[in-house]
Amino acid sequence: MNRGLFRTKSIERSIKDTEEPEHALKKSLSALDLTVFGVGVVIGTGIFVLTGKVAKETAGPSVAISFAIAGFVCGLAALCYAEFASTVPVAGSAYTFSYASLGELPAWIIGWDLILELALGCAVVAVGWSGYVRSLLDTAGFHLPQALSGTHGGVFGFDLLAALLVLVLTTILVFGMKLSSRVTNVIVAVKVTVVLLVIIVGAFLISGANYKPFVPPAKDSAGGDGLSAPLAQIIFGFTPSHFGLMGIFTAAAVVFFAFIGFDVVATAAEETRRPQRDVPRGIFGSLIICTVLYVAVSVVVTGMQKYSELTVDAPLADAFKAVGHPFWAGVISFGAAVGLTSVCMILLLGQSRVFFAMSRDGLLPKGFSRVHPKFGTPYRSTLLLGGAVALVAGFTSIDELAELVNIGTLFAFIVVALGVVLLRRQRPELERSFRTPLVPLVPIASVLASLWLMLNLPTETWLRFGIWMVIGVVVYFAYSRSHSRLEDPEPEER
């Protein structure tokens, strides 16, 4: 039984499956396209909101160091993703990597996890985008009725704008990756231009006095109660501190989530013309660019306004208002709205590719692994998931579920890091265009860093995550195990 649950799908067979005409995705992406995808999904409202919020509440001006630490932790995971993506250039990202190293059941679990992570992430982003657009419409004197503005304050409604955004982006994804990448290129160009303008203009409004003290004196913070408390607090009695040296690391655990999404680059490996070379470049290029932008913005916002006076809801925009530049506050709001569009599209892209890969392996109904005869995209899985996410975004108030996105991503990081070590031992002869340095030290460091950040999430998030995983295990034994293509393995399967 264990042999069946942990049977692996060889890399050779995974690559062979990508050559079947009815399941073959069109290869059209370059390293630049992948880098743009990475920047497009990482740079969202976090750069405009999270920077100031964490500076005010947790780290002060030293939040810039927190971003650098978070970027380093992501870099450890990126090293592992780059080796796998260059060795197994197949759609599915962490799911495919797990299938090749850990076995079928772990692969199913991580695939089930990614479906939830990317679906909820996209829905949350769509709802956030809707809020920005409704605000702009209100300013212009056009007000949507409450019934079409989503669920707020216990008042039930349908978020029409969020649902329409998801449906439009789903249509674009069906029409081909090249069109999707062109749309993303335009959106990211606008978004990064806005961020750069904010950094440049803000640099002339900095007052050195606002950086003193750069590391504010430490303050004890009250821990959560019951299920709202971080799991680390319940297990170890650990209570996070604000400011001081520990505040920098506490802030790093928070701002880490602003980087979530760079791993989506790996889901497009199968649609890349030269994946062995271009996927690692796309992963590292996007991560470096995003880290630099986050650090620069945090330096600017804490230099423009004293960290203790920053607002929580829109700190960067309000900082410009505080120094007498409301025009730039409007530019920031525009950049945030534009930025969320690309985030939503790329999360949809990643989710449909994971679903497609699982369907091609027989773990989900095989009809969803057929590609469009003209556009070369997994149109069935894209339409199904796009419709489902549109309904979730339209009908559900999902603020409390957003943290499931975080725990799902960190779980995927751990699995990929472990997979690198196992595949090195199982298949040392494989050609690896990119090799993670200092194995097993770097993967182990990635596992420990990701696990620590997971322990800082609320206990109720762990419970919800556990429930979703239990449902996934039931589905696996009820359907996926008996329908797996490995039930009739080819000779190369071990």
C-alpha positions in Angstrom: 0.0 0.0 0.0 2.8 2.4 0.9 4.5 1.7 -2.4 1.3 2.8 -4.2 0.8 5.9 -2.1 4.4 7.0 -2.6 5.0 5.8 -6.1 6.8 8.5 -8.1 6.3 9.7 -11.6 9.7 9.7 -13.4 10.9 12.9 -14.9 11.2 11.2 -18.3 7.6 10.3 -18.3 6.5 13.7 -17.1 8.4 15.3 -20.0 7.0 12.7 -22.4 3.4 13.5 -21.4 4.0 17.1 -22.4 4.6 16.0 -26.0 1.2 14.4 -26.4 -0.7 16.6 -29.0 -3.9 16.8 -27.1 -2.2 17.7 -23.8 0.7 19.9 -25.2 0.8 23.5 -24.1 2.1 26.1 -26.6 5.7 27.3 -25.9 5.8 31.1 -26.3 7.4 32.6 -23.2 10.9 34.1 -22.6 12.9 34.9 -19.6 11.6 38.5 -19.8 8.0 37.3 -19.9 8.6 35.2 -16.8 10.3 38.1 -14.9 7.3 40.3 -15.8 4.9 37.6 -14.5 6.8 37.4 -11.3 6.9 41.2 -10.7 3.3 41.4 -11.8 2.0 39.0 -9.2 4.3 40.1 -6.3 3.9 43.9 -6.6 0.3 44.7 -5.5 -1.3 46.7 -2.7 1.3 45.4 -0.3 3.9 47.9 -1.5 1.5 50.7 -1.0 0.0 49.6 2.3 2.1 46.9 4.1 5.3 49.0 4.1 3.8 51.8 6.2 1.6 49.6 8.3 4.4 47.4 9.6 6.7 50.4 10.1 4.1 52.0 12.3 3.2 49.0 14.3 6.2 46.7 14.4 9.6 47.9 13.2 9.8 51.7 12.7 12.2 52.8 10.0 14.1 49.5 10.3 11.3 47.9 8.3 13.7 48.2 5.4 15.9 45.6 7.0 12.8 43.4 7.6 12.1 43.5 3.8 15.7 42.5 3.1 15.4 39.6 5.5 12.1 38.4 4.0 13.6 38.7 0.6 16.5 36.5 1.7 14.1 33.9 3.1 12.3 33.9 -0.3 15.7 33.6 -2.0 16.4 30.3 -0.2 13.1 28.9 -1.5 13.8 30.4 -5.0 17.1 28.5 -5.2 15.2 25.2 -4.7 12.4 26.2 -7.1 15.0 27.1 -9.8 16.7 23.7 -9.6 13.4 21.8 -9.9 12.0 24.0 -12.6 15.1 23.7 -14.8 15.2 19.9 -14.2 11.5 19.2 -14.6 10.2 21.9 -17.1 6.6 20.7 -16.7 3.4 22.6 -15.7 2.3 22.3 -12.1 5.2 23.8 -10.1 5.5 22.3 -6.6 2.9 19.6 -7.5 5.0 18.2 -10.4 8.2 18.5 -8.4 6.7 16.5 -5.5 5.4 13.8 -7.9 9.0 13.3 -9.1 10.6 13.1 -5.7 8.1 12.5 -2.8 5.5 10.4 -4.4 1.8 10.5 -5.5 0.0 11.1 -2.2 2.4 14.0 -1.2 2.0 15.4 -4.7 -1.7 15.2 -4.5 -1.7 17.0 -1.1 0.5 19.8 -2.4 -1.6 20.1 -5.6 -4.8 20.3 -3.5 -3.1 22.9 -1.3 -2.1 25.0 -4.4 -5.6 25.0 -5.8 -6.9 26.5 -2.6 -4.0 28.9 -2.2 -4.3 30.4 -5.7 -8.1 30.4 -5.8 -8.5 32.2 -2.6 -5.6 34.5 -3.4 -7.2 35.5 -6.7 -10.6 36.0 -5.1 -9.1 38.2 -2.3 -7.3 40.3 -4.9 -10.4 40.7 -7.0 -12.4 41.9 -4.1 -9.6 44.4 -3.2 -9.5 45.6 -6.8 -13.3 46.1 -6.7 -13.0 48.3 -3.6 -10.5 50.6 -5.3 -12.6 50.9 -8.5 -15.8 51.6 -6.4 -13.9 54.3 -4.6 -12.9 55.9 -7.9 -16.5 55.6 -9.2 -17.8 57.3 -6.0 -15.3 60.1 -6.6 -16.7 60.5 -10.1 -20.3 60.6 -8.7 -21.3 57.1 -9.8 -22.5 54.8 -7.1 -23.1 51.1 -7.4 -26.1 49.8 -5.5 -25.4 48.0 -2.3 -26.7 44.8 -3.7 -23.9 44.8 -6.3 -21.1 46.0 -4.0 -20.4 42.8 -2.1 -21.0 41.7 1.4 -20.1 44.4 4.0 -20.8 44.7 7.7 -23.2 41.8 7.7 -25.2 43.1 4.7 -25.3 40.5 2.0 -24.6 41.5 -1.6 -22.9 40.4 -4.8 -19.6 42.0 -5.8 -20.3 42.5 -9.5 -17.0 44.3 -10.3 -14.9 41.5 -8.7 -16.7 38.8 -10.6 -16.5 40.7 -13.9 -12.8 41.2 -13.4 -12.2 37.5 -12.9 -14.3 36.6 -16.0 -12.6 39.1 -18.3 -9.1 37.8 -17.2 -10.3 34.2 -17.6 -11.2 35.0 -21.2 -7.8 36.6 -21.9 -6.1 33.5 -20.5 -8.1 31.2 -22.8 -7.0 33.1 -25.8 -3.4 32.3 -25.3 -0.3 32.8 -23.2 1.2 35.4 -25.6 -1.8 37.6 -25.3 -1.8 37.1 -21.6 1.9 38.1 -21.4 1.3 41.2 -23.5 -1.5 42.4 -21.3 0.6 41.7 -18.2 3.6 43.5 -19.7 1.5 46.7 -20.2 0.0 46.5 -16.7 3.3 45.8 -15.0 5.0 48.6 -17.0 2.3 51.1 -15.7 2.6 49.7 -12.1 6.4 49.8 -11.9 6.4 53.3 -13.4 4.1 54.5 -10.7 6.2 52.9 -8.0 9.4 54.4 -9.4 7.8 57.9 -9.6 6.7 57.6 -6.0 10.2 56.6 -4.9 11.9 59.4 -6.9 9.4 62.1 -5.8 9.3 60.9 -2.2 13.1 60.9 -2.0 13.0 64.8 -2.3 10.5 64.9 0.6 12.6 62.9 3.1 13.5 64.5 6.4 16.5 62.8 8.2 14.9 63.5 11.6 12.2 61.0 10.8 14.8 58.1 10.8 15.7 58.7 14.5 15.6 56.3 16.1 16.1 53.9 13.2 15.5 51.0 15.5 12.9 52.1 18.1 13.1 50.8 21.6 11.5 47.4 22.1 8.0 47.1 23.4 6.2 43.9 24.6 3.1 43.2 22.6 0.0 41.4 23.9 -0.4 38.0 22.3 -3.7 36.7 20.9 -6.2 34.7 22.8 -7.5 31.2 22.0 -7.6 30.3 18.3 -6.5 33.8 17.2 -3.1 33.4 18.9 -0.1 32.4 16.8 0.6 28.6 17.0 4.1 29.4 18.3 2.6 31.3 21.2 0.4 28.3 22.1 3.2 25.7 21.7 6.2 27.6 23.1 4.6 30.4 25.1 6.3 32.8 22.8 4.9 36.3 22.5 6.1 38.5 19.6 7.6 41.9 20.5 7.3 45.2 18.7 10.2 47.3 17.7 13.8 46.7 18.8 15.9 43.9 17.3 13.2 41.3 17.7 10.7 43.7 16.1 12.8 43.6 12.9 12.4 39.8 12.7 8.7 39.9 13.8 8.1 42.4 11.0 10.0 40.1 8.5 7.5 37.4 9.3 4.7 39.8 8.4 6.2 41.4 5.3 7.2 38.0 3.9 3.7 37.7 2.6 4.2 40.7 0.4 6.5 38.5 -1.6 4.1 35.6 -2.1 3.6 34.8 -5.8 7.1 34.6 -7.2 6.8 30.8 -7.2 4.0 31.1 -9.8 6.7 31.7 -12.4 7.5 27.9 -12.1 4.0 27.0 -13.1 4.7 28.4 -16.6 7.8 26.3 -17.2 6.1 24.1 -19.8 5.1 27.1 -21.8 8.6 28.6 -21.9 10.8 28.2 -25.0 14.0 27.5 -23.1 12.9 26.6 -19.6 16.2 25.2 -18.3 17.8 28.6 -18.8 14.8 31.1 -18.6 12.8 29.8 -15.6 15.7 30.4 -13.1 16.3 33.8 -14.6 12.6 34.7 -14.3 12.4 33.5 -10.7 15.5 35.4 -9.5 15.0 38.4 -11.7 11.5 39.0 -10.4 12.5 38.4 -6.8 15.5 40.8 -6.9 13.4 43.6 -8.6 10.6 43.2 -6.0 13.0 43.2 -3.0 14.7 46.4 -4.2 11.4 48.1 -4.8 10.1 47.1 -1.4 13.2 48.3 0.5 13.2 51.6 -1.5 9.5 52.3 -0.8 9.9 51.5 2.9 12.9 53.9 3.1 10.9 56.7 1.4 7.7 56.4 3.5 9.5 56.3 6.8 11.6 59.3 5.7 8.7 61.4 4.6 6.6 61.0 7.8 7.5 59.9 11.3 6.7 56.2 11.6 4.5 56.7 14.6 2.3 59.1 12.6 1.7 56.9 9.6 -1.8 55.7 9.0 -2.7 52.0 8.7 -5.2 51.8 5.8 -3.3 53.9 3.2 0.0 54.9 4.8 2.0 55.8 1.7 -0.8 57.8 0.1 -1.5 59.6 3.3 2.2 60.3 3.8 2.1 62.3 0.6 -1.0 64.1 1.7 0.7 64.9 5.0 3.6 66.7 3.3 1.2 68.6 1.0 1.2 66.5 -2.2 -2.3 65.1 -2.6 -1.8 64.6 -6.4 0.7 61.8 -5.7 -1.7 60.2 -3.3 -4.1 59.8 -6.2 -1.3 58.4 -8.4 -0.6 55.8 -5.7 -4.3 54.7 -5.6 -4.3 54.4 -9.4 -1.1 52.3 -9.3 -2.6 50.0 -6.7 -5.8 49.5 -8.7 -3.8 48.7 -11.9 -1.4 46.5 -10.0 -4.1 44.3 -8.7 -5.3 43.4 -12.2 -2.0 41.6 -13.0 -1.9 39.9 -9.7 -5.3 38.4 -10.2 -4.5 37.3 -13.8 -1.3 35.5 -12.8 -2.9 33.7 -9.9 -5.6 32.5 -12.3 -2.8 31.4 -14.6 -1.0 29.4 -11.9 -4.1 27.8 -10.6 -5.2 26.6 -14.0 -1.8 25.1 -14.8 -1.7 23.1 -11.5 -5.2 21.8 -12.2 -4.2 20.9 -15.8 -1.2 19.0 -14.6 -3.2 17.0 -12.0 -5.8 16.2 -14.7 -3.2 15.0 -17.2 -1.9 12.6 -14.5 -5.5 11.3 -14.0 -5.8 12.6 -10.4 -8.6 14.9 -11.6 -11.0 14.2 -14.4 -9.0 13.9 -17.7 -11.3 16.1 -19.7 -9.8 19.1 -18.0 -6.3 18.4 -19.4 -7.3 18.9 -23.1 -5.9 22.0 -24.7 -7.6 24.3 -27.1 -6.8 23.2 -30.7 -6.2 26.8 -31.8 -4.9 28.7 -28.8 -2.9 25.8 -27.1 -4.3 26.7 -23.7 -6.0 24.4 -21.1 -9.3 26.1 -21.7 -11.5 23.7 -19.9 -9.7 24.0 -16.6 -9.3 27.7 -17.1 -13.0 28.3 -17.6 -14.0 26.0 -14.7 -11.7 27.6 -12.2 -12.3 31.1 -13.5 -16.1 30.7 -13.1 -15.6 29.2 -9.6 -13.3 32.1 -8.5 -15.7 34.6 -9.9 -18.5 33.2 -7.8 -16.3 33.1 -4.6 -15.2 36.7 -5.2 -18.8 37.8 -5.9 -20.6 36.1 -3.1 -18.1 35.7 -0.2 -16.6 38.0 2.3 -13.2 36.2 2.6 -11.0 38.5 4.7 -10.7 35.9 7.4 -9.7 33.3 4.7 -6.8 35.3 3.2 -4.3 33.8 5.7 -4.9 30.4 4.1 -3.1 31.8 1.1 0.0 32.4 3.3 0.1 29.0 5.0 -0.4 27.2 1.7 2.5 29.0 0.1 4.8 28.3 3.0 3.8 24.6 2.9 4.7 24.5 -0.8 8.1 26.0 0.0 8.8 23.3 2.5 7.8 20.5 0.1 9.9 21.8 -2.7 13.0 22.2 -0.5 12.6 18.6 0.8 12.1 17.4 -2.8 15.4 18.9 -3.9 17.3 16.9 -1.3 15.4 13.6 -2.1 15.8 14.0 -5.9 19.5 14.6 -5.5 19.8 11.2 -3.7 17.3 9.3 -5.9 18.5 10.6 -9.3 22.0 12.0 -9.0 22.7 11.4 -12.7 20.0 13.9 -13.9 21.2 16.9 -15.9 20.5 20.0 -13.8 20.8 23.3 -15.7 20.7 25.1 -12.3 21.9 23.5 -9.1 20.9 24.7 -5.7 24.2 25.5 -3.8 25.2 23.9 -0.5 22.7 21.1 -0.5 21.4 20.0 1.9 22.2 23.2 4.0 20.2 25.6 1.8 17.1 23.4 1.6 17.2 22.8 5.3 17.5 26.5 6.0 14.5 27.1 3.7 12.4 24.5 5.5 13.3 26.0 8.9 12.6 29.6 7.8 9.3 28.7 6.2 8.2 26.5 9.2 9.0 29.4 11.6 6.8 31.8 9.6 4.0 29.2 9.5 4.2 28.9 13.3 3.6 32.7 13.5 0.2 32.3 11.8 -3.0 32.1 13.9 -4.1 28.7 15.2 -7.5 29.0 13.5 -5.7 29.3 10.2 -3.9 26.0 10.9 -7.3 24.4 11.7 -8.9 25.6 8.4 -5.9 24.4 6.5 -6.1 21.0 8.2 -9.8 20.7 7.3 -9.0 21.4 3.7 -6.2 18.8 3.7 -8.5 16.2 5.2 -11.1 16.8 2.5 -8.3 16.4 -0.1 -7.2 13.1 1.3 -10.8 11.8 1.2 -11.0 12.9 -2.5 -7.7 11.2 -3.2 -8.8 7.8 -1.9 -12.3 8.1 -3.3 -11.3 9.0 -6.8 -7.7 10.1 -7.6 -5.8 7.0 -6.5 -7.8 4.6 -8.7 -7.8 6.9 -11.7 -4.1 7.8 -11.6 -2.2 7.0 -14.8 0.4 5.3 -12.7 -2.2 2.5 -12.1 -0.9 1.2 -15.4 2.8 2.3 -15.1 5.1 2.3 -18.0 8.5 0.5 -17.8 10.4 3.5 -16.7 8.3 4.0 -13.6 10.1 3.0 -10.4 
